[in-house]
């Protein structure tokens, strides 16, 4: 066993968790396409508000990704990764309890911030923990999980 693997026994477990982060990130961004007709009906939205409901997550992602480099340097990649996981858990839990369109927008915005931080900090974290000979595979697995999340989101939209 190589020295890099011996010093990082958690690397493969962390890889699975990071890949899950990529999956969640892309799923929450893409799943809105199938949910919009129901959201529009529930909150009686105009076309402009429907567009805002779909796009506010991207505004949050823009802010999150702009801040991610600074946060990763200040707090470390692992801490950023943990914060992203906490934000995803919090926002997905709160989604079931919303009672207004503005609460929905707030949750989507915070989810976007988590997605933006995730897009920057998680690949950096994976590159740091990966055994040297597996670094490319580790970082690529995050992108692969993004693609799988997108595929499953649109496939589930198709089914419903």
C-alpha positions as CSV (number, residue, x, y, z in Angstrom):
1,X,0.0,0.0,0.0
2,X,1.4,3.4,-0.9
3,X,2.3,6.0,1.7
4,X,-0.4,8.4,0.4
5,X,-3.2,5.8,1.1
6,X,-1.8,5.0,4.5
7,X,-1.8,8.7,5.6
8,X,-5.3,9.2,4.2
9,X,-7.5,6.2,5.1
10,X,-10.6,8.3,4.9
11,X,-9.9,9.4,1.3
12,X,-12.3,6.9,-0.4
13,X,-15.1,7.5,2.1
14,X,-14.6,11.3,1.6
15,X,-14.8,10.7,-2.2
16,X,-18.2,9.1,-1.8
17,X,-19.5,11.9,0.3
18,X,-18.1,14.5,-2.1
19,X,-19.6,12.7,-5.1
20,X,-23.0,12.8,-3.2
21,X,-22.5,16.6,-2.8
22,X,-22.1,17.0,-6.6
23,X,-25.2,14.8,-7.2
24,X,-27.3,16.9,-4.8
25,X,-26.0,20.2,-6.3
26,X,-27.0,19.3,-9.8
27,X,-30.3,17.6,-8.7
28,X,-31.6,20.6,-6.8
29,X,-30.7,22.9,-9.7
30,X,-32.4,20.8,-12.3
31,X,-35.4,19.3,-10.5
32,X,-37.2,22.6,-10.5
33,X,-38.1,22.1,-14.1
34,X,-40.5,19.3,-13.2
35,X,-41.8,21.1,-10.1
36,X,-42.5,24.5,-11.7
37,X,-46.1,23.7,-12.8
38,X,-47.0,22.6,-9.3
39,X,-45.3,25.6,-7.7
40,X,-46.9,28.0,-10.1
41,X,-50.3,26.5,-9.3
42,X,-49.7,26.4,-5.5
43,X,-48.5,30.0,-5.3
44,X,-50.5,31.5,-8.2
45,X,-47.3,32.8,-9.9
46,X,-47.0,35.0,-12.9
47,X,-44.5,34.0,-15.6
48,X,-41.9,36.5,-14.2
49,X,-42.2,35.0,-10.7
50,X,-42.0,31.5,-12.2
51,X,-38.8,32.5,-13.8
52,X,-37.5,33.9,-10.5
53,X,-38.4,30.7,-8.8
54,X,-36.3,28.8,-11.3
55,X,-33.3,31.2,-11.5
56,X,-32.8,32.4,-7.9
57,X,-30.8,29.3,-7.1
58,X,-28.3,30.4,-9.8
59,X,-28.0,33.9,-8.2
60,X,-27.1,32.2,-5.0
61,X,-24.6,29.9,-6.8
62,X,-23.0,33.0,-8.3
63,X,-22.5,34.5,-4.9
64,X,-21.5,31.2,-3.3
65,X,-18.9,30.5,-6.0
66,X,-17.5,34.1,-5.8
67,X,-17.0,33.7,-2.0
68,X,-15.8,30.1,-2.1
69,X,-12.2,30.8,-2.8
70,X,-11.9,33.2,0.1
71,X,-13.9,30.9,2.4
72,X,-11.8,27.9,1.4
73,X,-8.6,29.9,2.2
74,X,-10.0,31.2,5.5
75,X,-11.7,28.1,6.9
76,X,-10.1,25.3,4.8
77,X,-11.6,23.1,2.2
78,X,-12.8,20.5,4.7
79,X,-14.7,23.1,6.7
80,X,-16.3,24.5,3.6
81,X,-17.3,21.0,2.6
82,X,-18.9,20.5,6.0
83,X,-20.8,23.8,5.8
84,X,-22.1,22.9,2.3
85,X,-23.3,19.6,3.6
86,X,-25.0,21.3,6.6
87,X,-26.6,23.9,4.2
88,X,-27.9,21.2,1.9
89,X,-29.4,19.3,4.9
90,X,-30.9,22.4,6.3
91,X,-32.5,23.6,3.1
92,X,-33.8,20.2,2.1
93,X,-35.4,19.8,5.5
94,X,-37.0,23.3,5.4
95,X,-38.4,22.8,2.0
96,X,-41.1,20.6,3.4
97,X,-42.2,23.3,5.8
98,X,-42.6,26.3,3.6
99,X,-45.9,28.2,3.5
100,X,-45.1,31.2,1.3
101,X,-43.5,31.9,-2.0
102,X,-40.9,34.1,-0.4
103,X,-39.8,31.3,2.0
104,X,-39.5,29.1,-1.0
105,X,-37.3,31.7,-2.7
106,X,-35.1,32.1,0.4
107,X,-34.5,28.4,0.6
108,X,-33.7,28.2,-3.1
109,X,-31.3,31.1,-2.7
110,X,-29.4,29.5,0.3
111,X,-29.3,26.2,-1.6
112,X,-27.7,28.1,-4.5
113,X,-25.1,29.5,-2.1
114,X,-24.3,26.0,-1.0
115,X,-24.1,24.9,-4.6
116,X,-21.7,27.6,-5.5
117,X,-19.4,26.9,-2.6
118,X,-19.6,23.2,-3.4
119,X,-18.6,23.7,-7.0
120,X,-15.3,25.3,-5.9
121,X,-14.5,23.9,-2.5
122,X,-15.3,20.2,-3.1
123,X,-13.0,19.6,-6.1
124,X,-10.2,21.4,-4.2
125,X,-10.8,19.2,-1.2
126,X,-10.8,16.1,-3.3
127,X,-7.5,17.1,-5.0
128,X,-6.0,17.6,-1.5
129,X,-7.0,14.3,-0.1
130,X,-6.6,12.1,-3.1
131,X,-3.6,9.7,-3.4
132,X,-1.3,11.2,-5.9
133,X,-1.9,8.5,-8.5
134,X,-5.7,8.8,-8.2
135,X,-6.0,12.6,-8.1
136,X,-7.5,12.9,-11.6
137,X,-10.1,10.1,-10.9
138,X,-11.0,11.7,-7.6
139,X,-11.7,15.2,-9.0
140,X,-13.4,13.7,-12.1
141,X,-15.8,11.8,-9.9
142,X,-17.2,15.0,-8.7
143,X,-18.0,16.1,-12.2
144,X,-19.4,12.7,-13.0
145,X,-21.7,12.9,-10.1
146,X,-22.9,16.3,-11.3
147,X,-23.8,14.7,-14.6
148,X,-25.6,11.8,-12.9
149,X,-27.6,14.2,-10.7
150,X,-28.7,16.2,-13.8
151,X,-29.7,13.0,-15.6
152,X,-31.7,11.7,-12.7
153,X,-33.4,15.0,-12.1
154,X,-34.6,15.3,-15.7
155,X,-35.5,11.6,-15.8
156,X,-37.6,12.0,-12.7
157,X,-39.2,15.1,-14.2
158,X,-40.1,13.0,-17.3
159,X,-41.7,10.3,-15.1
160,X,-43.9,12.8,-13.2
